[in-house]
Amino acid sequence: MTAAIDHFAAWLATPLGQYLRDSEAAWFDRTTVDIFGYKAMQLELPQFDCLRANRMPWRRIVGETAGTQIRCSAESLPFAEQSLDLLVMPHTLDFSSDPHSVLREAERVMRPEGRVLITGFNPWSLWGLRRLRANEVAWQGQFLALHRLKDWLSLLDLQLVRGEFLCYRPPLQRKGWLDKSRFLEQAGDKLWPAGGGIYCLDVVKRVRGMNVIEPDWSQIVVPKRSAAAVAEKMQLQAKKDRCK
């Protein structure tokens, strides 16, 4: 996984990689800015700070690659159960040899109602087709089908809150062509909404059997006043008003 992530990080400096990075950075910024808690963590890609807009006091980038603040495996995180409020995984599953184990470990360390943000390549897109005829490391990832990933999430009690597709422009390395196809962003979102090259998932950890306890308002006794008492109070108020 280490070599693949390093090569992918280098690929992000290419015109197409920069387009992907800018698109995902905007999504991470607007999603993480309103997620609150104490501990936030990013798995891999220290060159791409996905937590920059978040305001939690403890933020770390961990993983096996150089530049991470805590060196560890994504399949065996050095954190206690239910200790994290936010976990972001930018293409972590794409370049993991065992993505299901990574998700299981993510579920273990997340607190109830904690959030997990995932980005990955969409195999049912032009970017997925490019994978069939390319040798670049970016196209050698897992390209997990979204329906398969959703099944894994549901088995782990990780509930999808919202999802979004990005990168509707064709996967070309020429910046000029990328600029000319800018119009496809809005057109693709309307005409082919599930055809974006990247999917972004906002997931929350649900705990079965945990209910929010609310007050039993039916047990609260509200004092009742007689009609005569109410009428008397209204007459007194009317007299006061006339004296003003």
C-alpha positions as CSV (number, residue, x, y, z in Angstrom):
1,M,0.0,0.0,0.0
2,T,2.8,2.4,0.8
3,A,4.3,2.5,-2.7
4,A,0.9,2.8,-4.3
5,I,0.0,5.8,-2.1
6,D,3.3,7.5,-2.7
7,H,2.9,7.1,-6.4
8,F,-0.7,8.4,-6.2
9,A,0.5,11.4,-4.2
10,A,3.0,12.2,-6.9
11,W,0.3,11.8,-9.6
12,L,-1.8,14.4,-7.8
13,A,0.8,17.0,-9.1
14,T,-0.2,16.3,-12.7
15,P,-2.9,18.5,-14.4
16,L,-5.5,15.7,-14.0
17,G,-4.4,15.0,-10.5
18,Q,-4.6,18.7,-9.6
19,Y,-8.1,18.8,-11.0
20,L,-9.1,15.8,-8.8
21,R,-7.4,17.3,-5.8
22,D,-9.0,20.7,-6.1
23,S,-12.5,19.1,-6.6
24,E,-12.1,16.9,-3.5
25,A,-10.5,19.7,-1.4
26,A,-13.6,21.8,-1.9
27,W,-15.9,18.9,-0.9
28,F,-13.8,18.1,2.2
29,D,-13.7,21.8,3.2
30,R,-17.5,22.4,3.0
31,T,-18.2,19.0,4.7
32,T,-15.7,19.1,7.6
33,V,-16.2,22.7,8.6
34,D,-19.5,21.9,10.4
35,I,-18.4,18.6,12.0
36,F,-17.7,19.2,15.7
37,G,-16.0,17.1,18.4
38,Y,-12.5,16.7,19.9
39,K,-10.5,14.2,17.8
40,A,-10.3,14.2,14.0
41,M,-8.0,11.9,11.9
42,Q,-7.0,11.5,8.3
43,L,-5.7,8.2,6.9
44,E,-2.8,8.6,4.5
45,L,-1.9,11.3,1.9
46,P,-0.2,13.8,4.2
47,Q,0.4,15.9,1.0
48,F,-3.3,16.5,0.9
49,D,-4.7,18.0,4.1
50,C,-8.4,17.2,4.1
51,L,-8.9,18.5,7.7
52,R,-7.7,22.1,7.1
53,A,-11.2,23.5,7.4
54,N,-12.1,21.5,10.5
55,R,-11.9,23.1,13.9
56,M,-11.4,20.2,16.3
57,P,-8.5,20.7,18.7
58,W,-6.8,17.4,18.0
59,R,-6.2,16.7,14.3
60,R,-3.7,14.1,13.0
61,I,-2.7,12.5,9.7
62,V,-1.7,8.9,10.2
63,G,-0.6,6.0,8.0
64,E,2.4,4.1,6.7
65,T,3.7,6.6,4.2
66,A,6.4,9.2,4.9
67,G,5.2,12.5,6.2
68,T,2.4,11.1,8.4
69,Q,2.3,12.3,12.0
70,I,1.7,8.9,13.4
71,R,3.1,5.8,11.6
72,C,0.6,2.9,11.7
73,S,-1.3,0.5,9.5
74,A,-4.8,1.4,8.4
75,E,-5.9,-2.2,9.3
76,S,-4.6,-1.8,12.9
77,L,-4.9,1.7,14.3
78,P,-3.3,2.5,17.6
79,F,-6.4,4.1,19.1
80,A,-8.9,2.9,21.7
81,E,-12.4,1.8,20.7
82,Q,-14.9,4.7,20.2
83,S,-12.2,7.4,20.6
84,L,-12.5,9.4,17.3
85,D,-15.2,11.9,16.2
86,L,-14.1,12.3,12.6
87,L,-12.2,10.1,10.2
88,V,-11.4,11.0,6.6
89,M,-10.2,8.5,4.1
90,P,-9.1,10.1,0.8
91,H,-8.8,7.2,-1.6
92,T,-7.6,5.0,1.3
93,L,-9.8,2.1,0.3
94,D,-8.7,2.4,-3.4
95,F,-5.1,1.6,-2.5
96,S,-5.6,-0.9,0.3
97,S,-5.1,-4.6,-0.2
98,D,-7.9,-5.3,2.3
99,P,-10.4,-2.4,2.2
100,H,-13.0,-4.3,4.2
101,S,-10.6,-4.7,7.1
102,V,-9.9,-0.9,6.9
103,L,-13.6,-0.2,7.2
104,R,-13.9,-2.6,10.2
105,E,-11.1,-0.8,11.9
106,A,-12.7,2.5,11.2
107,E,-15.9,1.3,12.8
108,R,-14.0,0.2,15.9
109,V,-12.4,3.5,16.6
110,M,-15.4,5.8,15.8
111,R,-17.6,7.1,18.6
112,P,-21.4,6.7,18.2
113,E,-22.6,9.3,15.8
114,G,-19.0,9.9,14.7
115,R,-18.5,10.7,11.0
116,V,-16.5,9.0,8.3
117,L,-15.7,10.7,5.0
118,I,-14.7,8.5,2.1
119,T,-13.6,9.4,-1.5
120,G,-12.9,6.9,-4.2
121,F,-12.8,6.3,-7.9
122,N,-16.1,5.5,-9.6
123,P,-15.7,2.4,-11.9
124,W,-19.0,3.3,-13.8
125,S,-17.6,6.5,-15.3
126,L,-15.2,7.7,-18.0
127,W,-12.6,7.5,-15.4
128,G,-13.4,3.9,-14.8
129,L,-13.1,3.2,-18.5
130,R,-9.7,4.9,-18.6
131,R,-8.5,2.4,-16.1
132,L,-8.9,-0.4,-18.6
133,R,-6.3,1.2,-20.9
134,A,-3.8,3.0,-18.7
135,N,-0.7,2.0,-16.8
136,E,-0.5,5.0,-14.4
137,V,-0.7,4.2,-10.8
138,A,-3.8,6.2,-10.3
139,W,-5.7,3.7,-12.4
140,Q,-4.4,0.6,-10.6
141,G,-6.5,1.1,-7.5
142,Q,-9.5,-1.0,-6.3
143,F,-12.2,1.2,-8.0
144,L,-14.7,-0.2,-5.6
145,A,-18.3,-0.3,-7.0
146,L,-20.5,2.0,-4.9
147,H,-23.2,-0.6,-4.3
148,R,-20.6,-3.0,-2.9
149,L,-19.2,-0.3,-0.6
150,K,-22.7,0.5,0.6
151,D,-23.2,-3.1,1.5
152,W,-20.1,-3.2,3.5
153,L,-21.0,0.0,5.3
154,S,-24.5,-1.3,6.2
155,L,-23.1,-4.5,7.7
156,L,-20.9,-2.4,10.0
157,D,-23.7,-0.1,11.1
158,L,-22.2,2.8,9.2
159,Q,-25.0,4.7,7.7
160,L,-24.7,6.8,4.6
161,V,-25.9,10.3,5.3
162,R,-25.3,11.9,1.9
163,G,-23.2,11.3,-1.1
164,E,-21.9,13.3,-4.0
165,F,-20.2,12.7,-7.4
166,L,-17.3,14.9,-8.6
167,C,-15.1,15.2,-11.7
168,Y,-17.3,15.0,-14.8
169,R,-14.6,16.2,-17.2
170,P,-12.9,13.4,-19.2
171,P,-9.7,12.0,-17.6
172,L,-7.2,13.8,-19.9
173,Q,-3.8,15.0,-18.8
174,R,-3.8,18.1,-21.1
175,K,-4.7,21.1,-19.1
176,G,-6.1,22.9,-22.1
177,W,-8.7,20.1,-22.7
178,L,-9.6,20.1,-19.0
179,D,-10.2,23.8,-19.2
180,K,-12.3,23.5,-22.3
181,S,-14.5,20.8,-20.8
182,R,-15.3,22.8,-17.7
183,F,-18.9,23.1,-18.8
184,L,-19.3,19.3,-18.3
185,E,-19.3,19.8,-14.5
186,Q,-22.8,21.3,-14.4
187,A,-24.1,19.4,-17.4
188,G,-22.9,16.0,-16.1
189,D,-24.4,16.6,-12.7
190,K,-27.8,17.2,-14.4
191,L,-27.7,14.7,-17.2
192,W,-25.6,11.9,-15.8
193,P,-25.5,12.5,-12.0
194,A,-23.9,9.1,-11.2
195,G,-21.3,9.4,-13.9
196,G,-18.7,11.5,-12.0
197,G,-15.3,10.1,-11.9
198,I,-15.1,10.4,-8.1
199,Y,-17.7,9.6,-5.4
200,C,-17.7,11.2,-2.0
201,L,-19.5,9.6,1.0
202,D,-20.5,11.2,4.3
203,V,-21.1,8.3,6.7
204,V,-22.2,8.3,10.4
205,K,-21.7,5.5,12.9
206,R,-25.1,4.3,14.3
207,V,-25.3,2.1,17.4
208,R,-28.1,-0.4,17.5
209,G,-30.3,-0.1,20.6
210,M,-29.1,3.4,21.5
211,N,-32.1,5.8,21.8
212,V,-32.2,9.5,22.6
213,I,-34.0,10.0,25.9
214,E,-36.4,12.8,25.8
215,P,-38.6,14.2,28.7
216,D,-42.0,12.7,29.1
217,W,-44.0,15.9,28.6
218,S,-47.3,14.0,29.4
219,Q,-46.2,13.7,33.0
220,I,-45.7,17.4,33.5
221,V,-48.6,18.9,35.4
222,V,-49.6,22.4,34.2
223,P,-51.6,24.3,36.9
224,K,-55.1,25.1,35.7
225,R,-57.0,28.3,36.4
226,S,-60.7,28.6,36.7
227,A,-62.6,30.7,34.2
228,A,-63.6,33.2,37.0
229,A,-59.9,33.7,38.0
230,V,-59.0,34.4,34.4
231,A,-61.8,36.9,33.9
232,E,-60.9,38.7,37.1
233,K,-57.3,39.0,36.0
234,M,-58.4,40.4,32.7
235,Q,-60.6,43.1,34.4
236,L,-57.7,44.1,36.7
237,Q,-55.4,44.5,33.7
238,A,-58.0,46.5,31.8
239,K,-58.2,49.0,34.8
240,K,-54.5,49.4,34.9
241,D,-54.5,50.1,31.2
242,R,-57.1,52.8,31.6
243,C,-55.0,54.5,34.3
244,K,-52.0,54.9,32.0
